[in-house]
Amino acid sequence: MVKREVVADWLKRALASLGGRATIAQVMDEIYKKHGREIDGTGDFEKKWTYEVRWAADMLRKAGIMKPASDSPRGIWELDEPI
């Protein structure tokens, strides 16, 4: 199982590579493109990795790395400050 902190790093890097702002679907695609080998064949994690990314987004919001959901358009995730 991949730790949530690692997933949070994947998310932060994916958003950065997408210019700091993207739809949730774009972020998930970017993460899978870069980490699909780490996701595939991991049993339970393979089935719930997108759920873990959403929890990681919550962690990054609480840490001030991502904008609060209320400050972004629906379905868009944004870094608080572009990396």
Legacy VTK file of the C-alpha trace (Angstrom):
# vtk DataFile Version 3.0
C-alpha trace
ASCII
DATASET POLYDATA
POINTS 83 float
0.000 0.000 0.000
1.266 3.444 -0.925
1.204 5.875 1.995
-1.072 8.887 1.801
1.912 11.245 2.161
3.376 9.747 -1.023
0.031 10.170 -2.800
-0.043 13.800 -1.634
3.363 14.324 -3.233
2.111 12.720 -6.464
-0.856 15.104 -6.396
1.260 18.184 -5.755
3.646 17.259 -8.574
0.785 16.478 -10.959
-0.817 19.861 -10.312
2.527 21.596 -10.750
3.113 19.854 -14.074
-0.366 20.939 -15.190
0.375 24.589 -14.454
-0.963 24.658 -10.897
-4.629 24.298 -11.897
-6.552 21.440 -13.508
-9.746 19.442 -13.486
-9.839 16.493 -11.128
-9.941 14.152 -14.143
-6.801 15.755 -15.606
-5.017 15.383 -12.279
-6.003 11.709 -11.996
-4.831 11.073 -15.571
-1.510 12.791 -14.878
-0.938 10.782 -11.708
-1.791 7.516 -13.447
0.434 8.385 -16.404
3.412 8.850 -14.081
2.631 6.262 -11.389
0.484 3.622 -13.067
3.149 0.974 -12.547
3.131 1.711 -8.821
-0.668 1.565 -8.730
-1.366 -1.500 -10.870
-1.256 -4.849 -9.138
-1.362 -3.431 -5.607
-4.598 -5.127 -4.594
-6.758 -2.899 -2.420
-4.787 0.241 -3.265
-5.361 -0.339 -6.980
-9.099 -0.306 -6.328
-9.135 2.845 -4.204
-6.205 4.976 -5.361
-8.488 7.767 -6.653
-10.130 7.885 -3.225
-6.680 8.225 -1.666
-5.879 11.112 -4.026
-9.005 12.898 -2.809
-7.898 12.420 0.811
-4.449 13.688 -0.164
-6.112 16.801 -1.619
-7.754 17.387 1.759
-4.339 17.072 3.445
-2.797 19.567 1.015
-5.645 22.017 1.583
-5.181 21.825 5.355
-1.433 22.394 4.874
-2.133 25.496 2.733
-0.579 23.933 -0.372
-3.856 23.720 -2.290
-6.583 26.341 -2.360
-9.682 25.541 -0.311
-12.434 23.906 -2.351
-14.605 26.966 -1.711
-12.017 29.184 -3.457
-11.832 27.123 -6.655
-14.453 26.465 -9.329
-16.359 23.197 -8.956
-14.294 20.263 -10.209
-11.052 22.252 -10.334
-8.087 21.699 -8.040
-5.526 24.453 -7.629
-2.254 24.944 -5.861
-2.364 27.912 -3.517
0.839 29.216 -5.078
2.206 27.757 -8.321
5.404 25.796 -7.859
LINES 1 84
83 0 1 2 3 4 5 6 7 8 9 10 11 12 13 14 15 16 17 18 19 20 21 22 23 24 25 26 27 28 29 30 31 32 33 34 35 36 37 38 39 40 41 42 43 44 45 46 47 48 49 50 51 52 53 54 55 56 57 58 59 60 61 62 63 64 65 66 67 68 69 70 71 72 73 74 75 76 77 78 79 80 81 82
